[in-house]
Amino acid sequence: MGWAPRFREAALAAIVVIALAFPLIGFETNDFGHGFDTRFSWVAIAGGAAFAGKLLLGLVPRRFYLRQRAARHTALPEGKAIPIAAAAVAVFAVLLPVLPFSSRALVDLATVSLIYIILGWGLNIVVGLAGLLNLGYAAFYAVGAYSFALAAQWYGLSFWEMLPLAGLIAALSGILLGLPVLRLRGDYLAIVTLGFGEIVRIVLNNWSQVTGGPNGVNDIPRPTFLGMPIAARAPDGVTTFNQFFGMPYDPMQRVVYLYYVCLAAALLINWFSLRIRRLPVGRAWEALREDEIACRALGLNPTTIKLSAFAISAMIGGFAGVFFAARAGFVSPESFTFQESATILAIVVLGGMGSQLGIVLAGVVLATLPEFGRELAQFRMLLFGAAMVAIMIWRPRGFFTVRAPSVRLNGKS
């Protein structure tokens, strides 16, 4: 291709980017709220970056295309490399609170990352394994969080009492969602799940007598240690963790304890996900993902397979909702918008559908990205979109994809 066509393609890409960027980032409200100020510099930077990027990509020879290089350098090796890498990540996670550079903010951020990782693993079951696109996963997240918050407020139930119950309630909501969508596929399924997520959020926002409406629910109890709260003081007749062990109270203790609870739950969910994939139900999910018609021809019941995928995925989302409510001590409908569903889906897609380790890496990156500065946090969703586009072009199955066979014969796949 000559230089003229390359310049034309680069200029066209720059024009498209400028046309899209101008209404999105070209305006900002002024300090007095009386109008808009223009930010042409950001629009020019976006157009120049698009022009330069497209021109540089046009200069790359075909044999050096990034898609082939991405596939070569991000392919996970066979053998013991993956278990060793996973074990290294687990050891680092266990030692994080006691490392010299650890702090309360870092441990709290790690807790947020673990919650997103749990959500990613839950959504991976229905999207990565069963092949059912769910755009309203934050609904199950909200069901778990509000189940714990309302049960603690009305009936005084503790974190440990509500953790399994919230998972069961979320699983029931997953079955209720799965029943109307048994015959839907692809885009139609995605639209229905998106609508379900918005219905849940709007109900939580408008049903003020029960959910508190936009004000949410506060004073959510923290996890206790064998029934003993980790707090500076407790009601009469209740022994705190610090009184029992004779140590002074430090707010860091509560943050570290919640972190280890989330870590233990994440490790258990990871083990469960790896094991269930090798069971008949896991193989049925993968069969449904590959070809539903062939799945029916094999005598499998797609109704049962879809409902089981929705239920188990929703249950894990409900567990994550309980951890979120316990960490924040407050829940409101604004925490479960479509942006949360998009973030969780981005974790699954960017990490690699079916890849447990890839979801860990993507969850850590996307959860910690807004912490690098306010300016970067403003463009969080823009960066998500750019990353999704790049992954779809150069690594369609995710950055660290793995499609390990479920059945091996004589040590061979």
MIBA-293231 format. One record per residue (C-alpha): residue in one letter; x, y, z. Coordinates in steps of 0.25 Angstrom, whole numbers, padded with zeros to 4 digits, always signed. Each point is the difference from the previous one (the first is absolute). Example, Ala and Ser with C-alpha at 12.3 -4.5 7.8 and 13.67 -1.06 7.14 Angstrom:
2
A+0049-0018+0031;S+0006+0014-0002;
REM end
This chain:
413
M+0000+0000+0000;G+0005+0014-0004;W+0002+0012+0009;A-0013+0007-0005;P-0010-0011+0004;R+0007-0001+0013;F-0001+0015+0003;R-0015-0001-0005;E-0003-0011+0010;A+0007+0007+0011;A-0007+0013-0003;L-0014-0007+0000;A+0003-0007+0013;A+0004+0014+0006;I-0013+0006-0005;V-0009-0011+0006;V+0007+0001+0013;I-0001+0016+0001;A-0015-0001-0004;L-0002-0010+0011;A+0009+0007+0010;F-0005+0014-0001;P-0014-0003+0006;L+0006-0009+0011;I+0012+0007+0005;G+0000+0013-0008;F-0009+0007+0010;E+0000+0002+0015;T-0008+0009+0010;N+0006+0012+0005;D+0002+0003+0015;F-0013+0009+0000;G-0009-0010-0006;H-0005+0010-0010;G+0005-0007-0013;F+0011-0008-0006;D+0014+0002-0003;T+0007-0007-0012;R+0012-0009+0001;F+0005-0001-0014;S+0014-0004+0005;W-0005-0014+0004;V-0008-0001-0013;A+0013+0003-0008;I+0008-0009+0008;A-0010-0012-0002;G+0000+0003-0015;G+0015+0001-0001;A+0002-0013+0007;A-0010-0007-0009;F+0007+0006-0012;A+0014-0004+0005;G-0005-0014+0005;K-0007-0003-0013;L+0012+0004-0008;L+0010-0008+0008;L-0009-0012-0001;G+0000+0001-0015;L+0015+0000+0000;V+0001-0013+0007;P+0003-0011-0009;R-0010-0012-0001;R+0010-0010+0006;F+0001+0009+0013;Y-0015+0002+0002;L-0003+0003+0014;R-0011-0011+0001;Q+0010-0011-0003;R+0010+0006+0010;A-0011+0001+0010;A-0004-0014-0001;R+0014-0005+0000;H+0004+0008+0013;T-0013-0002+0008;A-0002-0015-0003;L+0001-0007+0014;P+0010-0011-0001;E-0004-0015+0003;G+0005-0008+0012;K+0003+0006+0014;A+0001+0015-0004;I-0014+0003+0002;P-0001-0006+0014;I+0013+0006+0004;A-0004+0014-0004;A-0014-0002+0007;A+0008-0005+0013;A+0009+0012-0001;V-0012+0010-0001;A-0007-0007+0012;V+0013+0000+0009;F+0001+0015-0003;A-0014+0003+0003;V+0001-0008+0014;L+0013+0008+0003;L-0005+0014-0005;P-0005+0006+0014;V+0013-0004+0007;L+0010+0005-0011;P+0008+0013+0003;F-0007+0009-0010;S-0014-0004+0004;S-0010+0010+0005;R-0014+0001+0004;A-0003+0006-0014;L+0007-0010-0007;V-0007-0012+0007;D-0014+0007-0002;L+0003+0001-0015;A+0004-0014+0000;T-0013-0004+0006;V-0007+0008-0011;S+0008-0008-0010;L-0004-0013+0006;I-0015+0004+0000;Y+0002+0003-0015;I+0008-0013-0002;I-0012-0008+0006;L-0010+0007-0008;G+0009-0003-0013;W+0000-0015+0004;G-0015+0000+0002;L-0003+0006-0013;N+0010-0009-0007;I-0008-0012+0003;V-0012+0006-0008;V+0008+0007-0011;G+0013-0007-0001;L-0005-0014+0002;A-0014-0001-0004;G+0001+0011-0011;L-0013+0008+0005;L+0003+0015+0000;N-0005+0007+0012;L+0000+0015+0000;G-0007+0002+0014;Y+0009-0008+0009;A+0000+0012+0010;A-0014-0004+0003;F+0004-0013+0008;Y+0011+0009+0006;A-0010+0009+0005;V-0009-0011+0005;G+0011-0006+0009;A+0003+0013+0005;Y-0014+0005+0003;S-0004-0014+0006;F+0011+0001+0010;A-0002+0015+0003;L-0015-0002+0002;A+0001-0012+0008;A+0010+0006+0009;Q-0009+0012+0002;W-0013-0007+0002;Y+0004-0013+0007;G+0014+0003+0005;L+0006-0011-0008;S+0015-0001+0000;F+0010+0000-0012;W+0002-0015+0002;E-0014-0003+0001;M-0004+0007-0013;L+0012-0004-0008;P-0006-0013-0005;L-0015+0005+0001;A+0004+0012-0009;G+0006-0010-0010;L-0012-0008+0000;I-0009+0012-0002;A+0009+0005-0012;A-0001-0015-0006;L-0015+0001+0001;S+0000+0013-0007;G+0009-0006-0011;I-0010-0011-0002;L-0011+0010-0001;L+0008+0007-0011;G+0003-0013-0007;L-0014-0004-0001;P-0005+0010-0010;V+0013+0000-0009;L+0001-0015-0002;R-0003+0002-0015;L+0008+0012-0002;R+0014+0001-0006;G+0011+0010-0003;D-0005+0015-0001;Y-0014-0003+0005;L+0005-0007+0012;A+0010+0012+0003;I-0012+0010-0001;V-0008-0008+0009;T+0011-0001+0011;L+0003+0015-0002;G-0015+0003+0003;F+0000-0009+0012;G+0012+0007+0006;E-0007+0014-0002;I-0013-0005+0006;V+0007-0005+0012;R+0007+0014+0002;I-0013+0008-0003;V-0007-0009+0010;L+0010+0002+0011;N+0000+0015-0003;N-0015+0002+0000;W-0004-0010+0011;S+0003+0010+0011;Q-0008-0007+0011;V+0009-0012-0001;T+0013+0003-0006;G+0001+0014+0005;G+0000+0005-0015;P+0011+0009-0004;N+0005+0002+0015;G+0003-0015+0000;V+0003-0008+0013;N+0011+0003+0010;D+0006-0006+0013;I+0002-0013-0007;P+0008-0009+0010;R+0014-0005-0003;P+0005-0014+0001;T+0002-0006+0014;F+0011-0009+0004;L-0007-0012+0007;G-0011+0009+0004;M+0009+0011+0005;P+0000+0013-0007;I+0013+0007-0003;A-0003+0014+0006;A+0005+0010+0010;R-0013-0003+0009;A-0012-0009+0000;P-0014-0001+0006;D-0001-0004+0015;G+0002-0015+0001;V+0008-0002-0013;T+0015-0002+0000;T+0008+0006-0012;F+0011-0007-0007;N+0010+0009+0006;Q-0005-0002+0014;F+0000-0015-0001;F+0015+0000-0005;G+0004+0012+0009;M+0005+0009-0012;P-0002+0014-0003;Y-0010+0004-0010;D+0005+0004-0014;P-0009+0004-0012;M+0010-0008-0009;Q-0004-0013+0007;R-0014+0001-0005;V+0004+0003-0015;V+0011-0011+0000;Y-0011-0010+0006;L-0010+0004-0011;Y+0011-0002-0010;Y+0004-0014+0004;V-0015-0004+0001;C-0001+0005-0015;L+0013-0007-0004;A-0005-0013+0006;A-0013+0001-0007;A+0007+0003-0013;L+0009-0012+0001;L-0012-0009+0004;I-0008+0005-0012;N+0012-0002-0009;W+0001-0014+0004;F-0015-0002-0002;S+0001+0006-0014;L+0011-0009-0004;R-0006-0012+0006;I-0014+0002-0006;R+0006+0002-0014;R+0004-0015+0000;L-0013-0005+0005;P-0011-0004-0009;V-0008+0013+0002;G+0013+0008-0004;R+0002-0008-0012;A-0015+0002-0004;W+0002+0015+0001;E+0012+0000-0009;A-0008-0009-0010;L-0011+0010+0001;R+0010+0011-0003;E+0005-0007-0013;D-0013-0004-0006;E-0014+0000+0006;I-0005-0009-0011;A+0010-0010+0002;C-0002+0000+0015;R-0014-0003-0002;A+0004-0012-0010;L+0008-0006+0011;G-0012-0001+0009;L+0004+0012+0009;N-0011+0009+0005;P+0003+0014-0003;T-0010+0005+0010;T+0007-0006+0012;I+0013+0004-0005;K-0003+0014-0002;L-0008+0001+0014;S+0012-0006+0007;A+0010+0010-0006;F-0009+0012+0003;A-0002-0005+0014;I+0015-0003+0004;S+0004+0012-0007;A-0010+0009+0008;M+0004-0007+0013;I+0014+0004-0002;G-0004+0014-0003;G-0009+0000+0013;F+0012-0004+0008;A+0008+0012-0006;G-0011+0009+0004;V+0000-0004+0014;F+0015+0003+0001;F-0002+0013-0007;A-0011+0004+0010;A+0009-0004+0012;R+0012+0008-0005;A-0008+0013-0003;G-0010-0001+0012;F-0010+0006-0010;V-0007-0003-0013;S-0008+0008-0009;P-0006-0002-0014;E+0011+0009-0006;S+0010-0011+0003;F-0006-0010-0010;T-0002+0007-0013;F+0003-0005-0014;Q+0014+0005+0001;E+0003-0011+0011;S-0006-0010-0010;A+0009+0005-0011;T+0012+0000+0009;I-0002-0014+0004;L-0002-0004-0014;A+0012+0007-0004;I+0008-0008+0010;V-0005-0013-0006;V+0003+0004-0014;L+0013+0007+0002;G+0005-0011+0009;G-0004-0011-0009;M-0013-0008+0000;G+0002-0013+0008;S+0014+0005+0005;Q+0000+0001+0016;L+0014+0006+0000;G-0004+0010-0011;I-0012+0005+0008;V+0009+0002+0012;L+0010+0009-0007;A-0012+0007-0007;G-0007+0002+0013;V+0012+0006+0007;V+0003+0010-0012;L-0015+0005-0002;A-0002+0001+0015;T+0013+0008+0003;L-0001+0008-0013;P-0008+0012+0006;E+0010+0001+0012;F+0011+0005-0008;G-0006+0014-0001;R-0013+0008-0001;E+0003+0004-0015;L+0002-0015-0004;A-0012-0004+0008;Q-0009+0010-0008;F+0004-0008-0013;R-0002-0014+0007;M-0011-0004-0010;L+0007+0006-0012;L+0012-0008+0004;F-0009-0013+0002;G-0006+0002-0014;A+0014+0002-0007;A+0006-0012+0007;M-0013-0008-0004;V+0002+0004-0015;A+0015-0003+0000;I-0002-0014+0006;M-0011-0003-0010;I+0009+0004-0011;W+0013-0007+0005;R-0004-0010+0010;P-0015-0004-0002;R+0000-0011+0010;G+0006+0009+0011;F+0014+0004+0004;F+0002-0013+0008;T-0009-0010-0007;V+0000-0015+0003;R-0009-0010-0005;A+0005-0013+0007;P-0007-0012-0004;S-0010-0006+0010;V+0003-0014-0003;R+0013-0007-0003;L+0003-0013-0005;N+0013-0007+0003;G+0006+0013+0005;K-0003+0006-0014;S-0011+0010-0003;
REM end
